[in-house]
Amino acid sequence: MGLKRSHLYEYHKEHGKIVEFAGFEMPVWFEGIIPEHNAVRNSVGLFDVSHMGRTIAEGKDVEKYVNYIITNDVSALEPMSGLYTVMCNSKGGIVDDLTLYKLDNERVLIVYNASNREKDFNWFKNLLEGFDISISDVSDDIAMIAIQGPKAEKTLQEIATANLKDLPRFKIAESKILGYDSLIARTGYTGEDGFEVFILDTPLKNPIKAIEVWNMLLDVGAEYGIKACGLGARDSLRLEAGLSLYGNDIDEEINPFEAKLRWVVKLKKASNFVGKDALLKISFEGVKKTRVGITLEERGIPRHGYEIWDQGKIGVITSGGYSPTLDRGIALGYVPLEYDKIGTPVKIKIRDKFVKGKICKSHPFYDESEYGWKREMK
């Protein structure tokens, strides 16, 4: 079976460097990772995220159903609001992390990782029994574009009818974009202010709406220096923001407490949910390891799988790379609890040498008064 393609593949084929990612042919970069990264931090960048999974759950029991499969509490949401969450297996391991939007009292849009599209939809199906709802995988019928950065709002407002200035974070609004029915959510995966745009009724076999919106955003964003961005910049941006990548930083062997995602686990919500018993036990007993951020004090690029050392090996890097914003190597990894203190010295084994580093603030790594959505939303 061949690799899948997104709605914007034809653009990528002409302008980008294509690689295999999560079973898709996707662009790793267009102009280059660093200029694309810097465009998002300082102005605006555009990402194709149509490879991600999208499912609509609808019916009178949709709230009960969604609350059963996730750790967070959808009952706290007003219509046209969203949240970040995880769903866990019976042992408390993370099946995937999700963003979901409560469109109304009987419809929820669930967005999940490209690498888990088939796994997650099967997970949803296997948990349907006893709930009066239906689910539809709409991934190939709704194109998805992310526009991120401090100039994202001004750029997108040029072609969107919704009033974006009044759209708070994790809210979603109906809009026309170039006359096409769309949803716009104020969220993203870069740490910056920005939006994820869902272009409705856009089948993969006829993606012209998505291509027109993509090209028009590049046109109207030209005055701000907009750049088309690939997977490379998406990864370096999310790493600087301290955001987990499924399959690297979180998976079914990691629980939310180890991953410092306790804030998305609502053990006191009224309804039961998959993994609750295991998470209650873990919460009571505590964890032995935790996710931390590390900055290098010397030259070197930490990578996934590199060892973290003190007197001996204490952990492994789950995500790492060069930070264009900080101009140094940064990483995420898991270490014993006693090392979870800002400033604690560690070493990263890079090939046959040890490079000095230290435990640091990692959500995000950068100064939030200079970069990120908080700078924009003051």
C-alpha positions in Angstrom: 0.0 0.0 0.0 1.5 3.4 -1.1 1.9 6.5 1.0 -1.1 8.8 1.5 -1.2 12.4 0.4 -2.8 15.5 1.9 -5.2 17.9 0.2 -2.2 20.2 -0.6 0.2 17.6 -2.0 0.4 19.2 -5.4 1.7 22.4 -3.9 4.2 20.5 -1.8 5.4 18.5 -4.8 6.2 21.7 -6.7 7.6 23.8 -3.9 8.8 21.6 -1.0 11.2 18.8 0.0 8.9 15.7 0.4 9.6 13.0 3.0 7.6 10.1 4.4 5.9 11.0 7.7 3.2 8.9 9.5 2.4 7.1 6.2 2.1 10.4 4.3 4.1 12.2 1.7 4.7 15.6 3.4 7.0 18.5 3.1 9.9 18.7 5.6 10.7 22.2 4.4 10.2 24.7 1.6 12.8 27.4 2.0 14.6 25.9 5.0 13.8 24.9 8.6 15.4 27.9 10.3 13.9 30.7 8.2 10.5 29.0 8.4 10.8 28.6 12.2 11.8 32.3 12.6 8.9 33.4 10.4 6.5 31.9 12.8 8.2 33.2 15.9 8.5 36.7 14.5 5.7 37.1 12.0 3.5 34.4 10.4 3.9 30.9 8.9 1.5 28.5 7.1 1.3 24.7 7.7 -0.6 22.0 6.0 -2.0 19.8 8.8 -4.5 17.9 6.6 -2.7 14.7 7.4 -4.1 14.8 11.0 -7.1 12.7 12.0 -10.6 14.3 12.3 -13.7 12.6 13.6 -17.2 13.9 14.3 -19.1 12.3 17.1 -22.8 13.1 17.2 -26.0 12.1 19.0 -27.8 12.6 22.3 -25.2 10.8 24.3 -22.2 12.5 22.7 -21.1 14.3 25.9 -21.3 11.1 28.0 -19.4 9.2 25.3 -16.6 11.7 24.9 -16.2 12.0 28.7 -15.8 8.2 28.8 -13.0 8.1 26.4 -11.0 11.1 27.5 -9.4 12.2 30.8 -10.5 15.8 30.7 -14.1 17.0 31.2 -16.1 18.0 28.1 -19.1 18.8 30.3 -17.4 21.9 31.4 -17.4 23.3 27.8 -19.8 25.7 26.3 -20.8 25.2 22.7 -18.1 26.3 20.2 -15.4 25.7 22.8 -12.5 23.3 22.8 -9.9 21.7 25.0 -6.7 19.6 25.0 -6.8 16.2 26.5 -5.5 12.7 26.4 -7.2 9.3 26.3 -5.7 6.4 28.2 -5.8 2.6 28.1 -6.9 0.5 31.1 -3.3 0.8 32.6 -3.3 4.6 32.4 -0.9 4.7 29.4 -1.6 7.4 26.8 -3.4 6.1 23.7 -3.1 9.6 22.1 -3.4 13.3 22.9 -6.3 15.1 21.3 -7.9 18.5 20.8 -11.7 18.4 20.6 -14.3 21.0 20.0 -17.9 20.9 21.3 -19.8 22.3 18.3 -23.2 22.0 20.0 -24.8 19.8 22.6 -24.9 16.8 20.2 -21.8 17.3 18.0 -18.1 17.1 18.9 -15.2 17.4 16.5 -12.1 15.4 17.6 -8.6 16.1 16.2 -5.8 13.6 16.7 -2.4 12.7 15.4 -1.7 11.6 11.9 0.3 8.6 13.0 -2.7 7.3 15.0 -5.5 7.9 12.5 -6.5 4.3 12.1 -5.7 3.3 15.7 -7.7 6.1 17.2 -10.8 5.7 15.0 -10.8 2.0 15.8 -10.5 2.9 19.5 -13.5 5.2 19.2 -15.5 2.5 17.5 -14.6 -0.1 20.1 -16.0 2.1 22.9 -19.4 2.9 21.3 -21.4 0.2 23.0 -24.1 1.6 25.3 -24.0 5.1 23.8 -26.6 6.6 21.5 -24.2 8.3 19.1 -22.6 7.8 15.7 -19.0 8.6 14.6 -17.7 9.6 11.2 -14.1 9.8 10.1 -14.1 13.1 8.1 -10.3 13.4 7.7 -10.4 13.1 3.9 -13.5 15.4 3.6 -12.2 18.4 5.6 -9.0 20.1 4.7 -7.0 21.5 7.7 -4.5 24.4 7.5 -2.7 26.0 10.5 -1.6 29.7 10.4 0.7 30.6 13.2 2.6 33.6 14.5 2.0 37.2 15.8 0.7 38.3 12.4 -1.6 35.3 12.0 -4.7 37.1 13.0 -4.1 40.0 10.6 -3.3 37.7 7.7 -6.3 35.4 8.2 -8.7 38.2 8.8 -8.1 39.4 5.3 -10.1 36.5 3.9 -12.2 35.3 6.8 -15.7 36.7 7.6 -15.5 35.7 11.3 -14.3 38.4 13.7 -11.0 36.9 14.8 -10.1 39.7 17.3 -13.0 38.5 19.5 -12.1 34.8 19.2 -10.4 33.6 22.4 -7.9 30.7 22.6 -9.5 27.3 22.3 -12.8 28.8 20.9 -14.0 27.8 17.5 -16.1 29.9 15.1 -18.0 29.4 11.9 -16.7 31.5 9.0 -16.7 31.9 5.3 -13.2 31.9 3.8 -13.1 32.9 0.1 -16.8 32.1 0.3 -16.2 28.5 1.5 -17.9 27.2 4.7 -15.2 26.8 7.3 -14.4 26.5 11.0 -11.7 28.5 12.6 -10.2 27.5 16.0 -7.7 29.7 17.9 -5.1 27.1 18.7 -2.0 25.5 17.3 1.2 23.5 17.9 3.9 26.2 17.9 3.5 28.1 21.2 2.5 31.2 19.2 -0.9 32.8 18.7 -2.6 31.4 15.7 -5.4 29.4 14.2 -6.3 26.0 12.8 -8.7 26.3 9.8 -11.1 23.5 8.8 -12.3 23.9 5.2 -15.5 21.9 5.1 -16.8 19.8 2.2 -13.4 19.5 0.7 -12.9 15.9 -0.5 -9.3 14.7 -1.0 -10.2 13.8 -4.6 -11.2 17.4 -5.3 -9.1 19.7 -3.0 -9.4 22.9 -5.0 -10.9 24.8 -2.1 -7.9 24.0 0.1 -5.5 25.0 -2.6 -7.2 28.3 -3.2 -7.3 29.2 0.5 -3.6 28.2 0.9 -2.5 30.3 -2.0 -4.6 33.3 -1.0 -3.1 33.2 2.5 0.4 33.2 1.0 -0.7 36.2 -1.1 -2.3 38.3 1.6 0.4 37.4 4.1 3.3 38.5 1.8 3.4 42.0 3.4 4.2 40.3 6.7 6.8 38.0 5.3 4.7 34.8 5.5 6.4 31.5 4.7 5.0 28.1 3.9 6.4 25.8 6.6 7.2 22.2 6.7 7.4 19.4 9.3 10.9 20.5 10.3 9.9 23.9 11.6 6.7 22.4 13.1 8.9 20.1 15.2 11.4 22.8 16.2 8.6 25.2 17.2 6.7 22.7 19.2 9.9 21.6 21.0 10.7 25.2 22.0 7.2 25.4 23.3 7.7 22.3 25.4 4.8 20.4 23.7 4.8 16.6 23.6 5.0 14.6 20.3 3.1 11.3 20.4 5.4 8.4 19.8 8.4 10.3 21.2 7.5 12.0 24.4 4.2 10.2 25.2 2.9 6.8 24.3 1.0 3.8 25.8 3.9 3.1 28.3 3.8 6.7 29.7 1.0 8.0 31.9 -0.2 11.6 32.1 1.4 12.2 35.5 4.8 11.2 34.3 4.4 13.4 31.3 3.4 16.5 33.4 -0.1 16.4 32.0 -1.9 16.1 35.3 -3.9 19.2 34.5 -5.8 17.3 31.8 -6.8 14.5 34.1 -10.1 15.2 35.9 -10.3 12.4 38.4 -13.2 14.1 40.2 -15.5 14.5 37.1 -18.9 12.9 37.5 -18.5 10.3 34.9 -16.2 7.3 34.8 -13.6 7.1 32.0 -11.2 4.5 30.5 -8.1 4.3 32.7 -9.6 6.1 35.7 -8.9 3.3 38.2 -5.3 3.0 37.1 -4.8 6.7 37.2 -6.3 6.9 40.7 -3.8 4.3 41.9 -0.9 6.1 40.2 -2.0 9.4 41.7 -2.0 7.9 45.1 1.2 6.0 44.8 3.1 8.6 42.9 5.5 8.2 39.9 9.2 7.4 39.8 10.1 9.4 36.7 9.1 12.6 35.1 9.4 14.6 32.0 11.9 17.5 32.1 13.5 20.1 29.8 17.2 20.3 29.3 19.3 23.1 27.8 22.9 22.4 26.7 25.6 24.5 28.2 28.1 23.6 25.5 27.9 23.1 21.7 26.0 20.0 20.6 22.7 18.9 19.3 20.7 16.5 21.5 18.6 13.9 19.6 15.9 11.4 20.3 17.4 8.3 22.0 20.5 10.0 23.4 21.3 9.1 27.0 21.0 11.5 29.9 23.7 11.1 32.5 24.8 12.1 36.0 27.3 9.7 37.6 25.7 7.1 35.4 22.8 6.9 32.9 19.6 8.4 34.4 17.4 8.7 31.4 16.9 9.1 27.7 16.1 12.1 25.5 12.6 11.7 23.9 12.8 14.9 21.8 15.8 17.1 21.1 17.3 19.5 18.6 18.7 22.9 17.9 16.6 25.9 19.1 16.8 28.8 16.6 15.3 31.1 19.2 17.7 30.3 22.0 20.6 29.4 19.7 21.5 26.2 21.6 20.5 22.6 21.9 17.4 21.8 23.9 15.7 18.5 24.8 12.8 16.8 26.6 13.4 13.5 28.4 12.4 11.4 31.4 14.6 11.3 34.6 14.1 10.2 38.2 12.1 12.6 40.3 15.1 13.9 42.3 16.5 15.5 39.2 13.3 17.5 38.6 14.7 20.9 39.8 15.6 23.8 37.6 19.3 24.3 37.4 20.2 20.7 38.2 23.3 19.8 36.1 23.2 16.8 33.8 25.2 15.5 30.8 24.1 14.3 27.4 26.0 11.5 25.8 26.5 12.6 22.2 28.3 9.8 20.3 31.5 9.3 22.3 31.5 12.5 24.4 29.5 14.0 27.2 28.1 17.5 26.8 27.1 19.6 29.8 23.5 20.6 30.3 21.0 21.6 33.0 17.4 21.0 33.8 15.4 24.1 32.8 11.9 25.5 32.5 10.4 23.8 29.4 6.8 24.8 29.0 8.0 26.8 27.1 11.8 27.0 26.9 11.8 30.6 25.8 10.9 33.8 27.7 7.1 34.2 27.4 7.4 38.0 27.6 9.3 38.0 24.3 7.8 35.0 22.4 4.6 33.0 22.3 0.9 33.6 22.5 1.0 35.3 25.9 3.1 38.1 24.4 0.4 38.6 21.9 -2.6 38.2 24.2 -1.7 40.8 26.9 
